[in-house]
């Protein structure tokens, strides 16, 4: 056996593997963009949430949650460093359309807003080592109110595109805050994967009782969430497209007002109840009016924001 030759071959093979590994982790923003854009389209969606690890003494596992929807994802903005995707639900039987959540993707974002206390969001700098080569995804409520952001890199190894976020805070989801009062925040890691025929959204959620200063008081349970988006052609989404075409300019004005409020040095605080309906109802009513040909002026939008959105004020001091 020729050991020097064998050793040389092994060294070259390992060197090639290391080079391939290094190449696979090199940022490729255009490839990332195509993965993000692959989330547009018409989908049958299945939502599943299961509590897994129980962390509080005496806590009993909550029932599993299952639901589904027909949903179209529309590209609102597409530029080299930013992509905005709007989700719209459609009830096929009634033809009823509901503007759903929105996701904004920004490449190497220097800052992001964070959920820091009940009904409160503040802008934070993102460390350079975390945002370099990474995309920050920010998720918004149906009213375009903020919910949460996360930062991570896309991984394209083995021909599969997957984005994994860092762990961040988010408020309770609608499926929970109408039923639960035993925790007040989620600590979450999100994962998006582009798969044949659609994409998936995995959530690693820890249910937390968070103190006013933002520190963790106690943890209740861990939860795994799995949202499965499968492309299909059996549903006519034209009512959803009609709604968006009629109201897109209105919602652009709403987004601009949220952006301005979030950019305040002190952040923003919502004066609504946790369900946010005090803002959702008037904004949806205005959008519906526009779809029916009514005139909704800037002053009408400003009045809603003036009533329910306020500067956050000073941040609570950290616990001793």
N, C-alpha and C positions, 0 to 999 in steps of 0.2 A: 504493500500500500504506500503510495507516495504522499506522506503526511504534509510536506510543504505545499504541494499542489492542492491537496484537499483543503488545507487551512486557507490558502489563497482564495479558492472558490467560495468557501463559506464566508470569508471576510467580505468578498465582493457582493455576495447575496445579501448579507446583513446590511451592507452599505446601501444597496439598492432599496431594501425595505425601509431603512431609515429615511432615505431621500424621498421615497413615495409617501411616507408618513408626514414628513415635513411639507411636501407639496400639497398634501390633502388638507393641511391645516392653514395654508396660505389663504388670506382673505381673497375672495372672488365676488365682489359686490354685484356684478352683472348676473352671475349664476344665482346668487342669493335673490336678486330681484325677480328672476324667472320663477323661483320657488314660491315667493310671496304672491306673485300674480297668478300662480296656479290655483290659488284659493278662490278665485272668482268663478262664477258660474251658477247653475241651478242644481239644488241639492235636496235629497231626502236626508233629514238629520235625525239621529237618535242620540238622546242624552241619557247617561247613566251615572249615578253617584252612589257609592257604597262606603259607609264608615268601616274602617279596617281595624286599626289599633286603638284600643280604648285606654285613655291615659288618666282619667280622674277616678278616684275611689268611688265605687258604687254606681258609676255611670253605666247606663244600659244602651246598647247599640240602637241607633235610630233605624227605622225601616229604610230599605233601599228605595231609591227614587228613579223612576223611568218615565220618559216622555219623548215626544217626537214632533217634527214640524217639517213643512215644506218651506225652503228658504232660498232666496237668491242673493248672491254676493256681487255687488257692483263696484267697479273701479271708479272712485271719485277723483283721485289725483294720482298721476304716475310721472315721476321725475327721477333722475339718477339717484338722488339721496332720500327720496320720500315717496311712499305709496300709501294711499288711503282707501280702505275697503269698507263699504256700507252694506250691512246685512238687512234684508227686508223679508218679513214673514208673510206668507199667504195662506189663508184658509180656503182651500179649493172649493168646498161646498158652498160657502156664502160669498166668496170672492172678496172677503174682508182682508185688507192690507194693514200691517203694523210695521212701522219703522222699528228695527231691532237695534242690536249693538253695532258699534263701529270699532274698527281697529286701524290705528295709524302706525306705520313703520318708518323709522328714521335711521339712516346709516351714520354711525359714529356720532350720535347725538351728544353734545357736551353737557346737557342738563335734562332732567325729567322731573315731573311732579310726582309726589308720593302721598299716599293716604297716611296721615300722621296722627289723627285723632277722629273721634266721631264727627262725621259730616265736614271734615277738614282736610284740605290738600295743600301742600307747600312744595315749591320748587327746590330741587336739590341738584348740586353738581354731581356728575358721574365721574369716578376716577378714570384717568386716561387709560390705565392698563385694562380696565373693564370694558371700555367702549371702543377701543382700537379694534377695527375689523369686525365690530359687532353691530347688530341692529337692535334698537329699542322699540318695543311694541307698547303702545298705550291704548287701553281699552276704555270705551265710553258707554254710558248709559243710553237708553232710548231717547232721552232728551238732550243727548250730547254732553251731559254732565260727566265729570271724570269718575273713573272707577279705580283702575290700577295701571301701572307700567311695569315692564320687566326688560332686562337687557341681556343679550346673549348672542352667540355666534351660530351661524348655520354650519352644519356638518354635512358634507356631500359624499362621505365615504361609501363605497360599495354601490354607488349609483342611487342612493336614497338620500333625499334632502330632509334634514331634521334640525329644528331650532329649539334650543333649550334655554330658558331664562334663568337668571339668578333668583334667589328667594326674596320676595317682596310682600308688602302688606296690601290687602284689599278689603273693602267692606263686605258685609254679608250679602250673598246673592239673593235675588228676589224669592227664589224657591225656599229660602230659609228664614229671612227676617220677618215674614208674615206668620211664622210658626214658632220661632225660637227666641228666647231671651237669656239663655244660659251662657252665651259667649257673644263677643262684640267685634271680632276681627278674624280674618283668615291670613295665615302665613303660607305663601304659595310658591310653588315652582311649576311653570307651564312648559309644555312641549308640543310643538306643531310638527307633523310629519306629512310629507306629500306622498301619497300611495297611489297605486293604479286605480283609476276610477274615482279619485277624490282626495280627501285629506282627513287627518285626525287631530284632535286637541285633547291631550292628556293633562290632568291636573293632580298634583300632589299637594293636598290641602291639610293644614293643621289648624284646628279650631281653637281659638285662643281668647282668654279673658285678658284684655290689654288695659293697662293703667292709663291714667290721663296724661302721664309724661311720655307715653309711647313704649314703656317697658312691658314685658310679659309678666302678668300676675300668675296665671295658671293655664294649663292646656287641658282640653276636654277630650279630643279624639283626633285621629288622622282619618282622612277621607281620600278615596281615589275617584276622580272624575274622568269619564271617557265620552267625548263627543265625536260622533262618527258622521262625516259629511260624504255622502255617496251621490255622484252625479246621476241624474235621471231626466228623462224627456217626456214622462207621462203627464206632467202638470203644465198647464198654460199659465205662465207667469206674467202675461201681458198686463193684468191689473197692477202688479207691483211696479213694472216699468213705467206705466202711465202715472202712477202716484209719484214716483221719483222724478220723472221728467217735469211734472207740474210744480213740484215743491223744492227742487234741488237748490234754486237760488235763495229761497227762504232759509233753508237749513244751513247754507253757507254763511248767511248773516248770523244765525244762532251760533255756529261754530266760532266765528270771529269774536263774538262777545265772551264766550267761554275762554278762548285763548287770551284775551285781554285780562280777564279776571285771574286766570292762573299765573299770568306773568307778574302780578303784583309781588313786590318783595316779601310781603307778609302772608301771601297765599290767599285762599278763599275758604269761606265757611258757608254751607248751605243752612238756611233758616227753616227749611222744610222738615217735616217728619222724615224718618229714615226711608220711607217708601218713595219719597220724592214726587208724590202725585200733585202737590201744590204747584209744581212747575211743569210736570208732564202734561197735565190736562190743558192748561192755557196754551202751551206751545203746540200741542197736537191739534187743538181747536183752531188756532191760527193757520196751521199748515192745511188743515181740512178746508178752511174757508178759502184759502188761495186756490186750492184744487177746484173749488166751485166757482171761481172767478171773482171772489171778493178781494178788496184792497186791504192789505195789512201793511201799515207803515212802520218805519224804524222806531218811531215813538212807542208803538204797541209792544214791540219786542223789548225795548228798553224798560218799559214799565214792569214787565214780568221779572227781569233781572234785578231791577231796583228793589222790588219787594222781597225777593227770596235769596239773593246772593250778596254776601257781605265780606269785607276783609277779615282775614282769620284772627288778627290781633296777635299779641305776644304769645310765644310758645311756652308751654309748661316747662318748669325746671326739672331736670332729671332727678330721679329718686336718689336719696342718700345711700 
